[in-house]
Amino acid sequence: MPNIFRNLPSVNQLLENPRLKEMVDSVNHRVVVDGVRTFLDDLRDQVTAATEDVSIPTPQELADKIADWLETEEQPALKPVINATGVILHTGLGRAPLASSAANAVSAIASGYASVEVDLRDGQRGQRIRAVERLLCELTGAEAAAVVNNNAAATMLTLSAIAKGKEVIVSRGQLIEIGGSYRLPDVMECSGAKLKEVGTTNKTHPADYSYAINEETGALLRVHPSNFEVVGFTKSVSTRELADIAASHDLPVIDDIGSGALIDFSKYGLTDEPVASESIRDGADIALFSGDKLIGGPQCGIIVGKKKYIDKILSDPLMRAMRVGKMTLAALSATLQLYRNIDEAEQSVPILQMLSTPVENLKLRAEKIAVQLGSNPALKDVSVVEDQSMLGGGSLPTQRIATWCVSFASAEGSINSLAAAMRSLKAPVFGRVNKDRMLLDMRTVRPSEDLALVDGMQSIGKKPAD
Ligand SMILES: *Cc1c(COP(=O)(O)O)cnc(C)c1O
């Protein structure tokens, strides 16, 4: 039987096949060689384990099979990457990374059953939200809570449940677009509520809202203009002022606060980020925010507020279409637990760790990495530079935090081809391109990733051994 293996072509013979040869160029030499080896090993195992005679494919068939297999293997899939862009909430890289306790909570329930809809005390059917509702109420001061897929869903669901067929009054200064696919007027239209604009781009007064209220009015909506700033001659109406106007007409105030800070971020140098508990305290009947922006939890949309409105939202048919699964609930619940103690949150929630790391630490790590990368002939003029990280995630572009970066140019080829080589590493590295230089911003690289970052960068320009 083992003699049959003699007919197997060698790795190098297989690599002469045009399809595999093309893949070496388009994908990566090592990936293809590894793939060919793995495939041959598996084939040997299968043949050895087979009880009946099996025929070995011809070299041509074999090469084709391997090429097909590699093609499917190389389909874009989710893969961990090193974020050296300095954008803390990088939408393209999945926004907030989870705390390890949240990741562990997901892994603990992912492959088994979980008490999603049963109350463990009496075995009766309960609301899946119950586990996190208590925590959300505790941390925001709200009476009740609901969790859906993202803040866009939270907005659409809330408007539909509270104000379908009615007018919702919004300041012209708050008709935002966040990323191409989220435009408030479109979300409003989808929900079945009717947009009623008041005020002007730069100034909206309390009287503008009062004047617009009539029998058709269903709610007053306030939206945090997360990603732009109107400066100069401006006026907007505060949540408190809006709540006063709404109360005298028995209407709800819906407050889309966007990033959903649970703590005050001004200590990290980030100004104007509304805090969820302040929105509720100031009289919002419903506050809406994302779970994967400043909370640093899983992607979700959080709705907190008065019980009578949350009950309406929970019983809306759209709720079923927008609800989250057990993994999101587990991750959110574990993340919220950390906020019961601010020190613990700062130590464990990755985005808070990144924001609170002293700039001197980043400088030391950048210097250490620069020394190591200095020996790679593929990189030119390796140095460290002071620069600024960005919050990202649809936040103000002016929200910047001091940082240190490793900076270098490409010794051969363009900076874009260097960026491409970095993206095709086993642990892909995303940096920040600034003119003809690449910056690796240490603020968004976890210290535990430094080694993989250096290993990866050092393999650039080297011929892979085979
Ligand atoms: C980010 C943002 C949204 C959209 O939230 P997603 O969770 O991305 O759906 C909506 N409103 C505001 C004010 C935001 O900042």
The ligand as a Gaussian input file, in Angstrom:
#p B3LYP/6-31G(d) Opt

LIG

0 1
 C      -23.430000      55.890000      15.487000
 C      -24.725000      56.559000      15.579000
 C      -25.902000      55.940000      15.109000
 C      -25.863000      54.596000      14.445000
 O      -25.540000      53.601000      15.385000
 P      -25.214000      52.103000      14.916000
 O      -25.058000      51.372000      16.208000
 O      -23.987000      52.166000      14.094000
 O      -26.398000      51.629000      14.142000
 C      -27.088000      56.610000      15.248000
 N      -27.144000      57.832000      15.814000
 C      -26.044000      58.467000      16.284000
 C      -26.180000      59.836000      16.896000
 C      -24.796000      57.843000      16.193000
 O      -23.700000      58.463000      16.645000

